[in-house]
Amino acid sequence: MNASQHAGRVVVITGAGAGIGRACARAFAERGDRLALIARGGAGLEAAAAEARQAGTTAITVEADIADPEAVEAAAERIEDELGPIDVWVNGAVPSALAPFAEITPEEFRRVTEAGYLGYVYTTRIALRRMLPRGRGTLVHVGSAGAHRGAPPQSAYSGAEHALQGWHEALRCDLLASRTAVRTTMVRMPAVNTPQLDRTLSGLPNRGRPVPPVDQVEVEVAARAVLHAADRPRRREHRVGGDTAATLLANAVVPGLLDRHLAGTGLLDRHLAGTGLDSRQADRRRRSGDPVNLWKPVGGSEGRGARGRFTDIARERSLQFWATTHRAPLAAAAVALLLGTGVCARWARSGAPVRGGRGS
């Protein structure tokens, strides 16, 4: 399937004002899709739409909180009135809070859960009310390895991601059982260079940072993965980044050791700098005036960007994702290698001198 087969669809993107959602808007726009961008407001949403229009496509903006189902319902009605039937719905709003569990208030935990889990549930239900009667449509959900592996100090985020995983599995089975052509898929992200860490509610003394050794990718890599998933929704899950695959493998094989490593209390970790909570903090102290987007959108330059402040360490490609997008040729190469190895082994055996016999 090539890009021209998918261009021109109506694509809805939530969390489109910054970060992965903002980069997704650019990626779909450059392909020629017509966009409806949803966020809670602010200059970032309008800037994202302006970038899409510069790429030559139609883009409308809708201010709505995905945790408010009535607001999302009204947004969907407006989108279909102005753009036509929704073909793809991308859920990309991912709130978080950084603090040990005992220090997070019930209100903060509820808000992360409402936006990071129930928001996906509400938007998907609203999208399905339109897609199912038509018998077509694609749902793409942006997630992370946090769906399979909780980590400190992100208990609220990890809990929402685990809930998303169970819900998505059930939703996928529901759709398969109904024999509809509507499909749902999830994209598991590694650490991505977005402004999110600088806007996250935090109880830590310093600003947040990715956990070293970091397998952080640029936000454009994440956007390409979402675009790829939207074109191939029959696959239940798409993974980006070597750390994502390694974390899931370690959690399946040695979860107890991974617990201690993430906590910074393992035997090896005690002798390493930058483990545990310290590894999640930068050198700069947090200030009381630092922006927080948990309760309301962030304005100013930090609310409008796609990339974060870690461009110096973020990679612009992912070998793991490249392998995911080239599975067929890699499989063919593996088969050819095995066959070649077998032929060489047989040749070696047939041509080897006979040993152990008596000479004449």
C-alpha positions, 0 to 999 in steps of 0.5 A: 500500500502506498501513500496515495491510497490513503491520502485525502482522509478525514483525520481527527487528532487529539492532543494536537497542540504540542508534542506527538499530536502536533507532529502527527498533524504535520505528518498527516497534512503533508500526506494530504489528509484533511485534519480536525485538531482537538486540544483544550485551547491555546496558541499551540492548537492554532499554530498546529493548524497553520502548519497543516494549512501551509502543507496545502491541506484543510485543517480545523481546530476544536477546543475540547477536553477529552475528559468531557464526553459532551464536549467531544460529542459536540466536536465530532458533530462539528467535524463531520458537518464541516469535513465529512465522515471521520476516517481515522481517529488518533488519540494522542493526549497523554497527561502525567504527574511525577511524584511518589504515589503517597504524595499525589492527591486524589484529585491529581490522580483522578485527573490523570486517569480521566484524561489519560484513560477515560478520555480515550474511552470517551473519544473512541466510543463517540468515534465508533458511534459514527464508524460502526454504522458505516462499516469503516474507520480506524482508531489509533491510540498512542501509548507506551511501555508503561502499559505493561511495566509500571515505573516510579514516580509515575503511578498515576500514568502507569495505572492509566496505561495499564487500564488502556491496555486491558480496555484496548484488548477487549475493544479489539476483540469486540470489533473482531467479533462483530465482523466489522471493518472498523479497526483499532491499533495501539502504538507503543512509544519509547521516551520521545523528545516533546515539551511534556516533561516541562509541563508535567505536574511534579513533586520532584525538586528538579525538572524532569528528564528521560531516564538514562541510558536513554533511547529517546527518539525525536517526535517526528519518529513517533509521528511516522509510527502513528501514520504507519499504524493508521495505514495498517490497523489490522496489526494489534500493536506497533512498537517504537524504540529498542528500549520499549522492546527491551523493557517488555522482554525484561518485565516478562523474564525478570520482573523482580530485577526490573523492579529493583533497577527502576527503583535504583536499589539493585546490587549493580545500580547501587554502584551506578550514578543516575539510578532511581528517582535521581535519574529522572531529574535534570540539574535545574531546580523546579520553580513555582512558576513552571507551567503545568498542563494537568488542569488547563492548557499551557500558553506561550512558547512551551505550549506550542512546540512539537519538540522538547529540549533534548534534541542533543540526545534524541535520535531522528530514526529508530532501528527497531521501528525500521525493522517493524516497517520492513518485516517482509524483506527481513523475513525473506532475508532470514529465510535466505540466510538459513537456506544458505547456511543449510546448503553450506553445511551439507556441502561441507559434510559431503566434501569432508575427508573420511576420518577414523579408517585404517590406511592400506 
